[in-house]
Amino acid sequence: MKAIADYLRQTIYEVLPALQAISDEDASIKPLPQKWSKKEILGHLIDSATNNHHKFVRTMAQPHMEFVGYAQDFWVAGQYYNSRNWEEIVTFWHVYNLHLAHIIESVNPAYLQNTISISGSKPFTLAFIMEDYVEHMKHHLRVILPEANITSKFQNVYNA
Ligand code: NI
């Protein structure tokens, strides 16, 4: 899984300077009342990180894991990401993902075929959800940084 971990770290370091260059004021702007600001999108990626952190470690612990989804819009609104400091959101997202890259890199290969179902979905392997996690992140980073030309190796089909 070193390739996926490297892919995650590479994604982070590719966009980090551009994220840090965005002002706190710009990061708070909501394009439409019902659309997420940059703070809220990166906040959603922190929520994805923490939910996937649980998925990764819990799926390592047993051959099959039944997990629950989460109300994404409520998580973003309910945590008031838009009134958080942008620099701190970026740092938190950055450092949290370095830890997830470490988990992905270090996972015992014997666990990679363990499976997880989310709210009754079909089972996905741990290897697949780790890969898909990175693609979901890229999908949202493209919205924050449309000019950054963020490319994908895989298709994001599972994480939303
Ligand atoms: Ni999403």
Residues whose N, C-alpha, C, O or C-beta is under 5 A from the ligand:
A	BS01	NI	A160
